[in-house]
């Protein structure tokens, strides 16, 4: 077998540094999570499910923020300095992981949740608000159980360069799962939310300190090296 790699720039591909993966200095602060939901209804089941998730995260020692989408303009419908846009972006930068919860509407996640995600760019100057951060996805259904919304959110999480955990939550006939005080009733669906939040905290604690190394890409190192070479050569002309 021909093992030559003529297209590979070996100087940009050092050996994997195991110490940076397993022995990175561990942060002591509580893991930070931003929670987004996808409905503006007064009794929003995606919000109620999200609040149950938040309670579990706090029990597990997490620091949480729930973003209220009321007043957030449509993407491209306002300038980036709009107060709600700035609030959302600051929370995305602050967070180390996220939870997205959406109703399924016409077989998909809602535009309300999608608008929130669309306002979070892949980069803000030198900062990438979502890259390397963890993500858990949840959906509520008006009828039988479906996974269309969570599947869509997984695609978006990958596009936003997030680490979407394997587990997920989908609640069928959500209107039957909450009591008169808007608390979720005991059920296998509630237990699944507990599973998802526990897994989210574990994955976040496992990856957050090595996130910069995990997302350090060969292609970007090569591009950076080429840009540096061009700048140096320009100075020598």
C-alpha positions as CSV (number, residue, x, y, z in Angstrom):
1,X,0.0,0.0,0.0
2,X,1.3,3.4,-0.9
3,X,1.4,5.4,2.3
4,X,2.6,8.7,0.9
5,X,0.5,11.7,1.7
6,X,1.6,14.4,-0.8
7,X,-1.4,16.6,-0.1
8,X,-0.9,16.7,3.6
9,X,1.0,19.5,5.4
10,X,2.6,17.4,8.2
11,X,3.7,20.5,10.1
12,X,0.1,21.4,10.6
13,X,-0.9,17.9,11.9
14,X,1.1,17.2,15.1
15,X,0.5,14.0,17.1
16,X,-2.7,13.9,19.2
17,X,-1.8,15.5,22.6
18,X,-3.5,13.1,25.0
19,X,-2.6,15.4,28.0
20,X,-4.7,18.2,26.5
21,X,-7.6,15.8,26.2
22,X,-7.6,14.1,29.6
23,X,-5.4,16.3,31.8
24,X,-6.5,19.8,30.9
25,X,-7.0,22.0,34.0
26,X,-10.5,21.5,35.3
27,X,-12.7,24.6,35.8
28,X,-14.3,24.7,39.2
29,X,-17.3,26.9,38.4
30,X,-20.8,25.4,37.8
31,X,-21.5,24.4,34.2
32,X,-23.5,27.1,32.4
33,X,-26.5,26.4,30.3
34,X,-28.7,28.5,28.0
35,X,-32.2,27.2,27.5
36,X,-34.3,28.1,24.5
37,X,-38.0,27.3,23.8
38,X,-40.1,27.6,20.7
39,X,-43.6,28.9,21.5
40,X,-45.1,32.2,22.5
41,X,-48.3,30.8,23.9
42,X,-49.3,31.7,27.4
43,X,-49.3,28.1,28.4
44,X,-46.5,26.9,26.2
45,X,-45.7,23.2,26.8
46,X,-42.3,23.5,25.2
47,X,-41.6,26.1,27.9
48,X,-43.1,24.0,30.7
49,X,-41.0,21.0,29.7
50,X,-37.9,23.3,29.5
51,X,-38.6,24.6,33.0
52,X,-38.7,21.0,34.3
53,X,-35.3,20.5,32.6
54,X,-34.0,23.7,34.2
55,X,-35.0,22.5,37.7
56,X,-33.1,19.2,37.1
57,X,-30.1,21.0,35.9
58,X,-30.0,23.2,38.9
59,X,-30.4,20.2,41.2
60,X,-27.3,18.8,39.4
61,X,-25.4,22.0,40.3
62,X,-25.7,23.9,37.0
63,X,-26.1,27.6,36.4
64,X,-29.0,28.2,34.0
65,X,-30.5,31.0,32.0
66,X,-33.9,30.8,30.1
67,X,-34.2,33.2,27.2
68,X,-37.6,34.8,26.7
69,X,-38.2,35.0,22.9
70,X,-41.0,37.6,23.2
71,X,-39.9,40.7,21.4
72,X,-37.1,39.1,19.4
73,X,-37.3,40.3,15.8
74,X,-37.2,38.0,12.8
75,X,-33.7,37.4,11.4
76,X,-32.8,40.4,9.2
77,X,-35.8,42.2,10.5
78,X,-33.7,44.4,12.7
79,X,-30.1,45.5,13.3
80,X,-27.8,43.4,15.3
81,X,-27.7,45.9,18.1
82,X,-31.4,45.3,18.9
83,X,-31.6,44.7,22.7
84,X,-33.1,41.3,22.4
85,X,-30.6,40.2,19.8
86,X,-27.7,41.4,22.0
87,X,-29.2,39.7,25.1
88,X,-29.4,36.4,23.2
89,X,-25.9,36.6,21.8
90,X,-24.4,37.5,25.2
91,X,-26.2,34.5,26.7
92,X,-24.9,32.2,23.9
93,X,-21.4,33.4,24.5
94,X,-21.7,33.0,28.3
95,X,-23.0,29.4,28.1
96,X,-21.1,26.2,27.9
97,X,-24.1,24.2,26.8
98,X,-27.6,24.6,25.6
99,X,-31.1,23.0,25.7
100,X,-33.5,23.5,22.8
101,X,-37.2,22.7,23.3
102,X,-39.7,23.1,20.5
103,X,-43.2,22.0,19.7
104,X,-43.6,20.1,16.4
105,X,-45.6,22.3,14.0
106,X,-46.4,21.0,10.5
107,X,-43.8,18.2,11.0
108,X,-41.0,20.5,12.0
109,X,-39.6,22.7,14.7
110,X,-41.2,26.1,15.0
111,X,-40.0,29.3,13.4
112,X,-39.8,30.9,16.8
113,X,-37.0,28.6,17.9
114,X,-35.4,28.7,14.5
115,X,-35.3,32.5,14.6
116,X,-33.4,32.4,17.9
117,X,-30.9,30.0,16.5
118,X,-30.5,32.1,13.3
119,X,-29.7,35.2,15.4
120,X,-26.7,33.3,16.9
121,X,-23.9,33.5,14.4
122,X,-21.1,31.0,13.9
123,X,-18.6,33.7,14.9
124,X,-18.7,37.1,16.7
125,X,-15.3,38.5,15.8
126,X,-12.8,36.1,17.3
127,X,-15.4,34.4,19.4
128,X,-17.4,31.4,18.2
129,X,-20.5,31.4,20.5
130,X,-21.6,27.7,19.9
131,X,-18.5,25.8,18.7
132,X,-17.6,22.9,21.0
133,X,-20.4,23.5,23.3
134,X,-22.9,20.8,24.3
135,X,-26.5,20.6,23.2
136,X,-29.6,18.6,24.4
137,X,-32.8,18.7,22.2
138,X,-36.4,18.2,23.3
139,X,-39.8,18.4,21.6
140,X,-43.4,18.3,22.7
141,X,-46.1,16.9,20.5
142,X,-49.8,17.7,20.3
143,X,-50.6,14.1,19.2
144,X,-48.7,10.9,18.9
145,X,-45.0,10.8,19.6
146,X,-42.8,12.1,16.8
147,X,-39.1,12.9,16.4
148,X,-39.2,15.3,13.4
149,X,-38.4,18.4,15.5
150,X,-35.5,16.9,17.5
151,X,-34.1,15.4,14.3
152,X,-34.1,18.9,12.7
153,X,-32.5,20.4,15.8
154,X,-29.7,17.8,15.6
155,X,-28.9,19.0,12.1
156,X,-28.8,22.6,13.3
157,X,-26.7,21.7,16.2
158,X,-24.2,20.0,13.9
159,X,-24.2,23.1,11.7
160,X,-23.6,25.3,14.7
161,X,-20.6,23.0,15.5
162,X,-22.0,21.9,18.8
163,X,-21.7,18.5,20.5
164,X,-25.2,17.2,20.6
165,X,-25.6,14.5,23.2
166,X,-27.0,11.1,22.2
167,X,-30.1,11.2,24.3
168,X,-33.2,13.3,23.6
169,X,-36.8,13.9,24.8
170,X,-40.1,13.7,22.9
171,X,-43.3,14.1,24.8
172,X,-46.5,12.9,23.0
173,X,-49.9,14.5,23.9
174,X,-48.1,17.0,26.0
175,X,-51.3,18.6,27.2
176,X,-52.0,15.4,29.2
177,X,-48.5,15.4,30.9
178,X,-48.8,18.6,33.0
179,X,-51.0,19.2,36.0
180,X,-53.1,22.3,37.0
181,X,-50.0,23.9,38.5
182,X,-48.1,23.5,35.2
183,X,-45.8,20.8,36.7
184,X,-45.1,17.7,34.8
185,X,-46.7,14.5,36.1
186,X,-44.7,11.4,37.0
187,X,-44.1,9.3,33.9
188,X,-41.6,7.6,31.7
189,X,-41.5,10.9,29.7
190,X,-40.5,12.8,32.8
191,X,-37.8,10.2,33.6
192,X,-36.5,10.7,30.1
193,X,-36.0,14.4,30.7
194,X,-34.0,13.5,33.8
195,X,-31.9,11.1,31.8
196,X,-31.2,13.8,29.2
197,X,-30.3,16.5,31.6
198,X,-28.0,14.2,33.6
199,X,-26.3,13.2,30.4
200,X,-26.0,16.8,29.3
201,X,-24.2,17.8,32.5
202,X,-21.8,14.8,32.3
203,X,-20.9,15.5,28.7
204,X,-20.4,19.2,29.5
205,X,-18.1,18.5,32.4
206,X,-16.2,16.0,30.3
207,X,-15.6,18.3,27.3
208,X,-15.8,21.9,28.3
209,X,-12.2,22.2,29.4
210,X,-10.9,20.5,26.3
211,X,-13.3,22.2,23.9
212,X,-10.7,24.5,22.3
213,X,-8.5,21.5,21.5
214,X,-11.3,19.3,20.4
215,X,-12.4,21.9,17.8
216,X,-8.9,22.9,16.7
217,X,-9.0,21.8,13.0
218,X,-6.2,20.9,10.6
219,X,-7.9,22.8,7.7
220,X,-8.0,26.0,9.7
221,X,-4.4,25.6,10.9
222,X,-3.3,25.1,7.2
223,X,-5.3,28.2,6.2
224,X,-3.8,30.2,9.0
225,X,-0.2,29.1,8.1
226,X,-0.8,30.1,4.4
227,X,-2.2,33.5,5.5
228,X,0.8,34.1,7.7
229,X,3.2,33.1,4.9
230,X,1.5,35.6,2.5
231,X,1.8,38.4,5.1
232,X,5.5,37.7,5.6
233,X,6.2,37.5,1.9
234,X,4.4,40.8,1.4
235,X,6.7,42.5,3.9
236,X,9.8,41.3,2.2
237,X,8.8,42.7,-1.2
